Amino acid sequence: MGGARWPRIAGFRVVASWPEGGYARPPRPIGPWAQLAGVLGVLLILAGTGVVGAVFLFQQHAPQPSAGAAGAIASAGHGPSLRRSMPVSVDIPAIGVTSKLLHLGLNADGTIQVPSLVTSAGEAAWYKYSATPGQIGASVIEGHVDSDQGPAVFYRLGALRPGDAIDVTLADGVTAIFRVTGVREYTKSEFPSKAIYGSTDYAALRLITCGGVFDYTTGHYLSSTVVFASLTTSRPAGPA
């Protein structure tokens, strides 16, 4: 998720030429105004190089799921479950994510609300009409991959692999511990809504962000990255 709208830089070409004889004419004496203009020109070039570097940095592509990470989209068994409790935060050590969880619902047109790109690009959100993490059913957490300021909360989501841990802290103090079973990319025209939002007979977790190619014409990504995980255990609330 996230519609970065940065300008594309197609590339640069620097052309240098020398006289056919191999030697240049001796330079004419340079006056003070010409020297000042030369210094300013160098400074402008250096400043421009910095801007170009920043643009290329922001245009680095987020990690995409590998074929080896596809894994399974469902748990092999029923597994453990937890009582209903609102999620407070999510931690994903393998990709360095720690975020409090917003609680979002639906827009007026029936689409799922997403965090604000302006104020909450660094925060993930739990879809409040899904199961709470650890309940039997599919719990859904979403986040942006980037914004016009650079990488967002789920920028590295596609780098997860089966077996990685996802910890969700609940309002009752319990931490639900999930393990990734698969990481996949779907084009948005073929997004498997039923498999992701549909009911399950085990405690499932889905993490969703944007992925694939960015369409500069529409300002949107053409695909979605989805992480499938299941509850394996939990950590009880610590002392108050």
N, C-alpha and C positions, 0 to 999 in steps of 0.2 A: 504494500500500500504506500501511497505517497506519489505525488506527481511533480518531481523536480523539473523545473523549467529553465535549465541553464543553457546558454548558447553553445552550439556544437562548433568545435574548432577542427576544420578539415585537415590542417597541416601547414607547414611553413617551408619555404625554400630560400636558402641563402646563396647568393651567387657572388663569387669572387673572380676577378679577372686581372690578368697581368699583361703588360705590353709584349708583343711577339718577340722582341729581343731579349726578354727575360729581365730587363732592368728598367726601373722607373726613372723619370727625370728627377733631379734634385728638387726637393720641396722649396717653395718660396717661403720667405720669412713670414711667420704667423703673428698677427697683431693681437693685442689684449682682448678685443671684442670677439675675435675668432676663437681665441682660447676659451673664453667664457662660454661661447656657444657650444664648443666641443664638450666641455664639462657637463653642461646641461643636457646635451644629447646623450651622453653616457648614462647619466642618472635616469633619464627617461627610459632608456633601453633596459636598465636594471629593474626599474619599477615595473615595466611591461612584462619582463620575464617572470617577476614574482606573481603577477596577476595570472599569467598563463599557467604557471605551476599550480596555483590554487584551483583554477578551473579543472585542470587535468586530475588533480587530487580528488575533487568532488565527483568527477566522472568515472572514477574507478568502479568497476562492476562489482556488485555484491556477490558473495559466493553462491554458486548454483548447486543444487543437489546432484550428486554423482549417481551413475547407474548402480554402483555398489551399495548405495545408501537407501535404495528403494524399499527394501525390506518388506514388512507386512503392514497392512492398514488396520488389522484387527488382532486382538489378543488371542492366544491359543486356548486359554482357559478363562473361567469366570473371575478368579482372583479375588483379592480383598476389596472392601468398600468402606466408606465413611458416612457418617450422618451428614445431613445438609448443614452447611455453614458457609457464609459468604467469604469469598477469597479476598485477601488483603494485598498480597504481593507475590511476585514470581522471581525465582532465581534459577539461572541456567549457567552453571559454572564453566562448561566446556566452551562457551562463546562469550563469557564475561558479562552476562546480562543480569542486572538486578533492577527491578522496577516495581513500584506500587501499581496496583491494578485499579483502573477506572471501571465503573459499571455502566455499560451502555446498552441501549435497546435498538429500536427501529426508527428509521426516518418516516416521514409522512407517506412516501411512495412505497413503503414496505421493504426497502433495502436496509441492511445492517448499518448502524451508525459506526463511525470510526473516530479515533481521537483527532483533535484539531491539529493540523499541520503547523499552525502558528504557535500554539501554546503547549501542545502535548506530544510532539513528535518523539520525545524521549520516553514516553510512557506507554505501556501496554494496557489493553482493556479486555475485561471479561464480558462476554455476551450474556446479559442478565436473563435471557429467556432459555438458556441452556442449563444443563445440570451444574451444580456447584462441583468444583474439583474434588474427586473422590467418591461422589455419588455414583450409583449405577446410572449409566447414560453417558452421552457425549457432552463434555464441557469444552467450550470454545473460547480461546484467548487470541486476540488479534493485535497487530501493531504495524506501524509503518516501517518500510525498508529504508527510506531516506526522505529528505525534504530539501528545500532550496538552501538550507544551511549545511547540508552534508549528510552523513550516515545517521539513521534514526535507530530506535530501540531494537528492531529485529533485522538490522543490516546483515548480520552474520547467521541468520537462521538457517540458511541453506547449507551451512558448514556442519550442522549436526549429523551424527551418525547413530545407527541403532546401538542401544546400550547406554547412551548418554543420559544423564539424570536431569530431571526438571522438578524443582521443589516449589510447591505452592503453599504459602502460609495462609491459614484460615482464621476467621474472626474468633473462633473458640480456642485459638492458640496451637492447634494441631498443625503439623506440616505434612501435607500429602506429597509423597515421593513417587514420581513417575519415571518410567524408563522408555526411551524412544524405541519404537518398533520399526518405523520407516519414515523416510523423507522423500517427498515427491513434488514434481512440478506439473501443473495443469494449465493449459491455455484457458483463458477466461470463457471462451466460447464452449468449452467442454468441461467446465467445472463440475465435479461430481457432488452436488449439494446433498443428495440423499446419504451418500457414504460418509459425509463429513458432519452434517447436522442431524442425521437420523438417529433413532434410538439404538442402543446397544444393550447387551445383557451383562456388561462388565463396566468398571469405572474407566472410561476413556477420556483422553485429553487431545484436543487438536489445537495447534498453534498455526496461525495463518498470517502471511504477509504477501506483498507483491513480488514478482520475479520475472525472469525472462527478459525479453527485449523491451526497451522503452520507446514508445511511439512519440516522437517530438511534435507530430501534427496534432494529436489529441491530448498530449500531456499525461498519458497513462501507460502503465506497464501492460503487456499483452498476456501475461501469465500470473499465476499465483503459486507460491511455495507453501506446502502444507506439511507439518510435522505431526505424525501419529504417535501417540504414547499411551501407555496403560499404567494404572496404579500398581505398584509392587509392594509398598509398605508405607508406614507413616511414623512420624515422630511425635510423641505426646507433648502437650503443652508443658513448658518449663515452670518453675516456681514463680509466683506472682512477684 
